[in-house]
Amino acid sequence: MTTLQHPAEDAYMAEATILSEWQPHADRIIKQLAATGRPFTSDDVRRAIPHGVTPHTPNAYGGLFQAWKRLGLIRPIGYALSTHPARHGGVIRQWVGTTH
């Protein structure tokens, strides 16, 4: 059986292949957030990434979360309103780390 990859994962994977500075920071931060056992969102990841370090496309954030979900390391637990200015208060998922 073939598992289809979420389209945003392509943007996340591209960051690794182009040797982006963003991808290692994003992975380290999401790992730290998942280990806390507390809910977190993409806004938390954005705030923790060093100033000026951005992915080549904002879709990489969605791909980051989809990839970690696919690996079973995080799971969705609800929704929140984004505080990131570019999101204009849009709805975003809340996540929590799993016990894997």
C-alpha positions in Angstrom: 0.0 0.0 0.0 1.3 3.5 -0.9 1.0 6.2 1.7 0.4 9.6 0.2 2.6 12.4 1.6 0.8 15.6 2.6 1.6 18.3 0.0 3.1 20.7 2.6 5.7 18.0 3.5 7.3 18.6 0.1 8.0 22.2 1.2 9.5 21.0 4.5 11.6 18.3 2.8 12.9 20.9 0.3 14.3 22.9 3.1 16.6 19.9 4.0 17.7 19.4 0.4 18.6 23.0 -0.2 20.7 23.1 3.0 18.4 25.7 4.5 19.3 27.1 7.9 15.6 26.9 8.9 15.0 23.2 8.8 17.5 22.1 11.6 16.2 24.9 13.9 12.6 23.9 13.2 13.3 20.2 14.0 15.2 21.0 17.2 12.5 23.3 18.4 9.6 21.0 17.7 11.5 18.2 19.4 11.9 20.4 22.5 8.3 21.4 22.5 7.0 17.9 22.0 9.1 16.7 25.0 7.4 19.1 27.4 4.1 17.3 27.3 2.3 20.6 26.9 0.2 21.8 23.9 2.0 23.9 21.3 1.4 25.4 17.9 3.3 26.6 14.9 3.3 30.1 16.5 5.5 28.6 19.3 7.9 27.2 16.7 8.0 30.5 14.8 8.8 32.5 18.0 11.7 30.1 18.9 13.4 30.2 15.6 16.2 32.8 15.5 15.3 36.2 14.0 15.8 36.3 10.2 15.9 32.5 9.8 12.9 31.7 7.6 12.0 28.8 5.2 11.8 29.5 1.5 8.0 29.0 1.7 5.7 29.4 4.7 4.2 26.0 3.7 7.3 24.4 5.3 5.7 25.0 8.7 2.7 22.8 7.8 5.1 20.2 6.3 7.1 20.2 9.5 4.1 19.3 11.6 2.8 16.7 9.0 6.2 15.0 8.9 6.4 14.8 12.7 2.8 13.6 12.9 3.6 10.9 10.2 6.5 9.7 12.4 4.2 9.4 15.4 6.1 11.9 17.4 3.3 14.5 17.8 -0.5 14.4 17.6 -3.2 17.0 17.1 -5.3 17.9 20.2 -7.3 20.9 19.2 -7.2 24.4 17.7 -6.2 27.9 18.6 -6.1 31.3 17.0 -2.8 32.3 15.6 -1.0 35.3 17.1 1.5 35.5 14.1 0.8 38.8 12.2 0.8 37.1 8.8 -1.9 34.7 9.9 -4.3 37.5 10.8 -5.8 35.5 13.8 -6.5 32.4 11.6 -7.2 29.0 13.2 -4.2 26.8 13.7 -3.8 23.3 15.2 -2.5 22.6 18.7 -0.2 19.6 19.1 1.3 17.6 21.8 4.2 15.2 21.8 3.5 11.5 22.0 5.3 8.9 24.3 7.3 7.4 21.4 
